[in-house]
């Protein structure tokens, strides 16, 4: 995910990110971390996470808006205003050691 964040609210975004890392990992995914501004644009952040399958990801998504932990995590974002907007992009990995032409899973 790519975020546009309020640079004055980076601490709130970090709280939001820590909470979501925990939730993704608890619900079958692997969170690879958040990447926050260091140099250059000060309002861009990235999050990378993966799930073993689309079905596992879809099961995780059913918890949004219903599970109290998910609602609480979103509340950090909503009440602080740390996220101005975000964009979700689905990608497939090309990892070191993968044979040419091998399916990407």
Steps between C-alpha positions, in 0.01 A plus 500: 500500500614850431401772744504875489546600863499822697871556577405671827324180614771241435486375859128421463570325169763288673243397766255417221767298317610303805140400565443385142826302493374309800155440346630381162738255667233377743253432219710288265708755314861610515557870546829608345493842663422862443745723320479859621643823360871555560618720213318654208121513512396523862142388453534155341502168687474141380377180661583156366324186613415164349259214550546138393205524260231733374248297702699562821512871422126511432432325832713763677307777321167371639613626842515866389235715664380215723784364712557732800880490454468608137257778592740621769793502256302705250399737778868594547510610135162670501531691827860614444463593134846354435394344166383745237437231239619156398506271201492121509687318224519123462834363386669165459857441616803416291743363758872424484567145387175457308556307180422688177145427396411349839152589622493781753305395809 
